[in-house]
Amino acid sequence: MSTIAEGFKIEGDRVAECIHEAHMQLDTVCDQTTLDFSSVLRITPRDLRAMEELADRAENESVKVVLCGVNVDIYKVLKLVKLAARFSFATNGAGSIELGREENRHAEPTN
């Protein structure tokens, strides 16, 4: 089966509404959907509720939700409310974080 990924740009001033739009489209997505958080600077309790509802529905539909462009402050909030583990994260340029993929880093010997 081929992977069909749907992408949604989350607008910073209407986070909950954009997440709700993504939520309504989950039934048309096969494997994965991506939410671009690069323009989101803060997240409200209403936004967190929308994200929790999206995570619930995605789990029921067996759809992977990838958040890209998430800044560190938003990631910390998601971690505190125990939502971070329900999403995958990807980088989207400077100021974002990448999780879920361990990088192999070896220390170079110094002389």
N, C-alpha and C positions, 0 to 999 in steps of 0.2 A: 504494500500500500504506500502510495506517495504521501509525503508530508505536505499538508496545505496549511500555511501559517497566515493568520489574519493579523493585521497591525492596526493599532489605534493610537493616535496622538492625544495625550492627556493635556488639556489646557490648564494652566496654573490657577485661573480664576473660576473654573468650573470642573473641578476634579471629580466630585461625586456624580455629576451629570454624565461626564465622559465615561466613567467606569460603568455607569448604568447602561449606556449605549453598548459598551463592550459586552456587558452581561446579557443583553437582549440578543446579541449576535452569536452567542456560544453554540446554539443549536446548528448553525451553519458551518462551524469550524470542525475539521476532522481531528487534528492532532494537537495543534498549538496556536496560541494567540499571544501577541506581543503588545505590551502597553509601554509607550514612550513617555517617561516621566521627566524628560530633560528640561521642560519649562515649568516644572512644579518646584516651588521653593519651600512650601510648608503644607502641612496636612492637618485637617480638622477632624474632630470626632465623627462628624457626618461622613467624611471621606473614608475614614477607617471602617465604618459600618458598611459602606458600599463595597469596600475591598473584601471584607469578610463574606458578604453575600456572594460576591464574584468567586471567591475561593471555594465556597460551599458548592456552588453550581458547577464550577469547573471540575471539582472532584467527582461529583455525581455524573458528569458527562465524560469523564476521563480525558479532559483537555488540560494540557500543560499551559500555565500562564507564566510568561517571561516578562519581567519588568526590566526595562533598560533605561539608562540615564538617571537612575535614582541617586540623589545626593546622600551624603553620609548622614546628615541629620534626619532625613526621612527614613533611611534604613534603621537608624537607632530607634526611632519611634515604632516601626514595624516589629523590630526585635523585642522591644519592651512589652508590646501588646500580643506577642506570640503569633504574629502573622507572617513574619519573614520566612519561616520554615515551610509555608504553604505555597511559596512562589519560587521561581528560579530568577536569577539576576544575571544581567549581561551589561557590559560596558557600552557607553555611547559617547565617547569623547572625554575630555578633561572634566574632573570634578565628580565623576561617577565611580561606582565601585563594581567589582566583579566578584561574585561568589559562586560556589558550587563547582568550581574547577580548581583543583590543587595544582600549583605550579611547582615544578622541580627547580629548586634553587640550591646550588652548591657553593659553599664558601671557597673562594680562591685563596690559596696559601700565600701568606705574605713573607717576605724575606727580611 
